[in-house]
């Protein structure tokens, strides 16, 4: 029999429920698929052994306290918690959890964060000089709090340090991350069988972002820029060049480009293309329209332009995207 995979998942007050139960379910299904040969032994660890109330109000029962975990850890999973503020969600970084992770991580074969758990790994010093991802809504916070971490808010998960460190994206991406861990341990055939049970893909399409364009850009500091963004969304088939948009704002093209980039984090051209690709994605997901009609509906002009935009934005092709994400048309 192979050595057991001892998985310890941190569970602390207000932790995101799916961050804990999602990975646990994946490992349980892996055991079922292999008739127990997978050897996953999942334990929940908390500040104390006992009841922990999650952010969803559901209570979990931890198996051991942090102090009782010791050195017998194969995989350490660190989920996250957020506090809601007037400026949006703020990742919670509890000093007791950080200190426990700092002490426990050296004994684990690998360490993975789920969603905003990346903030805890960063605070514990595990991500310094590395690339990491987290939930898109707190990516800017992670980058600001830890300048030594290269934050990429787009991937579903990031694997680094020769596979020893993993960081996962937002909420449901915990399933993608856990499936990847199973694939590493047991092979893709077992992971695929688990994915079938979950009614999900083993691997999301390459380049598939964890968020859509409307969600990815916070409100701008200037009301006129926010109003322009709303106008862009309603006029994607019109001339949306920087020159045309600058004229609409009654600004010089150079000044407009500088202000827009400062307020949104991307150039006008990149923003417009991303918004058009977002529309094209919805059309591809819900219709069987030819690609030239999809391009026209999104304001991209031609199938060739559509193809180039998909390559830039999603690292895939419109046809491949449709095959993977097509749903039944209404």
C-alpha positions in Angstrom: 0.0 0.0 0.0 1.3 3.5 -0.8 2.0 5.9 2.0 -1.0 7.9 3.0 -1.4 11.4 1.8 -2.1 13.3 5.0 -4.0 16.5 4.0 -4.4 19.1 6.7 -6.9 21.9 5.9 -7.0 25.0 8.1 -10.4 25.9 9.4 -10.8 29.1 11.4 -13.6 31.5 12.3 -15.4 33.0 9.2 -13.4 30.8 6.7 -15.0 30.5 3.3 -17.0 27.2 3.5 -16.3 26.0 0.0 -12.6 26.6 0.4 -12.6 23.9 3.0 -15.3 21.4 1.8 -14.4 21.6 -1.9 -10.9 20.2 -1.6 -12.1 17.7 1.0 -14.7 16.4 -1.4 -12.2 16.0 -4.2 -9.9 13.9 -2.1 -12.7 11.8 -0.8 -13.8 11.1 -4.4 -10.2 10.1 -5.2 -10.3 7.6 -2.4 -13.6 6.2 -3.7 -12.4 6.0 -7.3 -9.3 4.0 -6.2 -11.1 1.9 -3.6 -9.1 3.6 -0.9 -5.7 3.1 -2.6 -5.3 6.9 -3.0 -4.8 7.0 0.7 -6.0 10.6 1.3 -6.5 11.3 5.0 -8.1 14.7 5.4 -8.0 16.4 8.8 -9.4 19.8 9.7 -7.2 21.9 12.0 -8.4 25.0 13.9 -7.2 27.3 16.6 -8.8 24.8 19.0 -10.3 21.4 18.4 -14.0 21.8 18.1 -16.6 23.9 16.4 -15.8 26.6 13.9 -18.4 28.9 12.3 -17.8 29.6 8.6 -18.7 32.7 6.7 -21.8 30.9 5.4 -23.0 30.3 8.9 -22.4 26.6 8.6 -20.4 25.1 11.5 -17.5 22.7 10.9 -16.0 20.4 13.5 -12.2 20.5 13.5 -10.3 17.2 14.2 -7.3 18.8 15.9 -6.0 22.1 17.1 -3.2 23.9 15.4 -0.8 22.9 18.2 -1.7 19.2 17.8 -0.9 18.9 14.1 2.8 18.3 14.5 5.1 17.4 11.6 3.0 14.7 10.0 1.7 16.7 7.1 1.9 15.7 3.4 -0.3 18.6 2.0 -1.1 21.7 3.9 -4.1 23.6 2.5 -4.8 27.1 3.6 -8.2 28.7 2.8 -9.1 32.3 3.3 -11.6 34.6 4.9 -12.6 38.2 4.0 -14.0 41.2 5.7 -16.4 43.4 3.8 -15.6 47.1 3.9 -17.0 50.2 2.2 -14.2 49.7 -0.4 -15.0 46.1 -1.1 -13.7 42.7 0.3 -10.5 42.8 2.3 -8.6 39.6 2.9 -8.3 38.7 6.5 -4.8 37.9 7.8 -5.0 36.4 11.3 -1.7 36.5 13.0 -2.3 33.2 14.8 -3.0 31.4 11.5 0.0 33.0 9.9 2.3 31.9 12.7 1.0 28.3 12.6 1.5 28.2 8.8 5.0 29.5 9.2 5.8 26.8 11.7 4.0 24.0 9.8 4.9 24.6 6.2 8.6 23.5 6.5 7.4 20.0 7.5 4.9 19.6 4.6 5.7 18.1 1.2 3.6 20.9 -0.4 1.6 23.8 0.6 -1.4 25.2 -1.2 -3.6 28.3 -0.7 -7.2 28.4 -1.7 -8.7 31.8 -2.8 -7.6 34.6 -0.4 -5.6 32.1 1.6 -2.7 33.4 -0.5 -2.6 36.4 1.7 -1.8 34.1 4.7 1.0 32.3 2.8 2.5 35.7 1.8 2.3 37.0 5.3 4.1 33.8 6.4 6.9 34.6 4.0 6.3 31.6 1.7 5.6 33.6 -1.5 8.4 36.1 -1.5 10.1 36.3 -4.9 7.5 34.0 -6.4 4.4 34.3 -8.7 1.0 33.8 -7.1 -2.7 34.2 -7.7 -5.7 34.8 -5.5 -9.3 35.9 -5.8 -9.4 38.7 -8.3 -11.1 41.0 -5.8 -8.1 41.0 -3.5 -5.3 40.7 -6.0 -4.5 44.5 -5.7 -4.4 44.2 -1.9 -2.0 41.2 -2.1 0.3 43.1 -4.5 0.3 46.2 -2.3 0.9 44.4 0.9 3.7 42.2 -0.5 5.7 44.0 -3.2 8.1 41.0 -3.4 5.3 38.8 -4.7 4.4 38.8 -8.4 0.6 38.7 -8.4 -1.1 37.4 -11.4 -4.9 37.7 -10.9 -5.9 35.8 -14.1 -4.9 32.1 -13.7 -7.1 29.5 -12.0 -4.0 28.3 -10.1 -0.2 28.9 -10.1 2.3 26.1 -9.3 5.8 27.2 -8.2 8.9 26.2 -6.2 9.1 23.0 -8.3 5.6 22.0 -7.4 5.9 22.6 -3.6 3.9 25.8 -3.5 0.5 26.2 -5.1 -1.9 29.2 -5.0 -5.5 29.0 -6.2 -7.9 31.6 -7.5 -11.4 32.5 -6.4 -13.9 30.2 -4.6 -14.8 27.4 -7.1 -11.2 27.3 -8.3 -10.5 25.2 -5.2 -11.9 22.3 -7.2 -9.6 22.9 -10.1 -6.6 23.2 -7.8 -7.5 20.0 -5.9 -8.0 18.1 -9.1 -4.5 19.2 -10.2 -3.1 17.9 -6.9 -4.8 14.6 -7.4 -3.4 14.4 -11.0 0.1 15.0 -9.6 -0.3 12.3 -7.0 -2.3 9.6 -8.8 -2.2 10.5 -12.5 -4.7 12.3 -14.8 -6.9 9.2 -15.3 -7.9 9.2 -11.7 -8.3 13.0 -11.6 -10.5 12.7 -14.7 -12.7 10.1 -13.0 -13.1 12.5 -10.1 -13.9 15.4 -12.4 -16.6 13.3 -14.0 -18.2 12.8 -10.7 -18.1 16.5 -10.0 -19.6 17.1 -13.5 -16.7 19.5 -14.4 -13.7 19.6 -16.7 -10.4 18.2 -15.4 -8.7 21.3 -16.9 -10.4 24.5 -17.8 -9.6 25.8 -21.2 -6.1 27.3 -21.3 -6.3 31.1 -20.7 -9.8 30.9 -19.2 -9.9 33.8 -16.9 -11.3 33.5 -13.4 -13.5 36.6 -14.0 -15.2 38.5 -16.7 -14.5 42.0 -17.9 -17.3 43.8 -16.0 -16.1 42.2 -12.7 -12.4 42.8 -13.3 -12.3 46.6 -13.2 -13.2 48.4 -10.0 -15.1 51.7 -10.1 -12.9 54.5 -11.3 -12.1 57.6 -9.2 -13.5 59.8 -12.0 -17.2 59.7 -12.6 -16.7 60.6 -16.3 -14.5 57.6 -16.8 -17.1 55.3 -15.2 -19.8 56.8 -17.4 -17.6 56.3 -20.5 -17.2 52.6 -19.6 -20.9 52.2 -19.4 -21.3 53.9 -22.8 -18.6 51.7 -24.3 -20.5 48.6 -23.2 -23.6 49.8 -25.0 -21.8 50.9 -28.2 -19.3 48.1 -29.0 -20.1 48.2 -32.7 -19.2 51.8 -33.0 -15.8 53.5 -33.5 -14.1 53.0 -30.1 -10.6 54.1 -31.1 -8.7 56.2 -28.6 -9.1 59.1 -30.9 -12.9 58.7 -31.0 -13.2 58.2 -27.2 -10.9 61.2 -26.5 -13.1 63.3 -28.7 -16.2 62.2 -26.8 -14.5 63.2 -23.6 -13.3 66.5 -25.1 -9.7 65.6 -24.3 -6.6 65.3 -26.3 -5.9 61.7 -27.3 -2.7 61.6 -25.3 -4.2 63.1 -22.2 -7.2 60.8 -22.5 -5.1 57.7 -22.8 -3.1 58.7 -19.8 -6.2 59.4 -17.6 -8.0 56.2 -18.8 -5.1 54.0 -18.1 -4.5 55.6 -14.7 -8.2 55.0 -13.7 -8.7 51.5 -15.1 -5.3 49.9 -15.1 -5.4 49.2 -18.9 -5.1 51.1 -22.1 -8.3 52.2 -23.9 -7.6 49.7 -26.7 -7.0 46.8 -24.3 -10.2 47.7 -22.4 -12.3 47.9 -25.5 -10.9 44.6 -26.9 -11.6 42.8 -23.6 -15.2 44.2 -23.5 -15.7 43.0 -27.1 -14.3 39.5 -26.4 -16.6 39.3 -23.4 -19.6 39.8 -25.7 -18.2 37.3 -28.2 -17.8 34.8 -25.4 -21.5 35.1 -24.5 -22.5 34.6 -28.1 -20.3 31.6 -28.5 -21.6 30.1 -25.3 -25.3 30.5 -26.3 -25.6 30.3 -30.1 -24.4 28.5 -33.1 -23.8 31.7 -35.1 -20.9 31.6 -37.6 -17.7 33.3 -36.5 -18.2 36.3 -38.8 -21.6 37.0 -37.2 -20.1 36.6 -33.7 -17.4 39.1 -34.7 -19.9 41.5 -36.0 -22.1 41.2 -32.9 -19.1 42.0 -30.7 -17.9 44.9 -32.8 -14.7 43.0 -33.8 -15.4 43.3 -37.5 -14.2 40.0 -38.9 -13.5 36.4 -38.0 -9.8 37.1 -38.3 -9.9 40.0 -35.9 -12.0 37.8 -33.5 -9.4 35.1 -33.7 -6.6 37.4 -32.9 -8.4 39.0 -30.0 -9.2 35.6 -28.5 -5.6 34.6 -28.8 -4.5 37.8 -27.0 -7.2 37.8 -24.3 -7.8 34.1 -23.6 -4.9 32.2 -25.2 -7.3 30.1 -27.2 -9.4 30.2 -30.3 -13.1 31.0 -30.7 -13.8 27.5 -32.0 -12.0 25.8 -29.1 -13.8 28.1 -26.6 -17.2 27.2 -28.1 -16.5 23.5 -28.0 -15.7 23.7 -24.3 -18.3 26.2 -23.0 -21.3 25.9 -25.4 -24.6 25.7 -23.5 -28.1 25.1 -24.8 -29.5 28.1 -26.5 -32.6 29.5 -24.9 
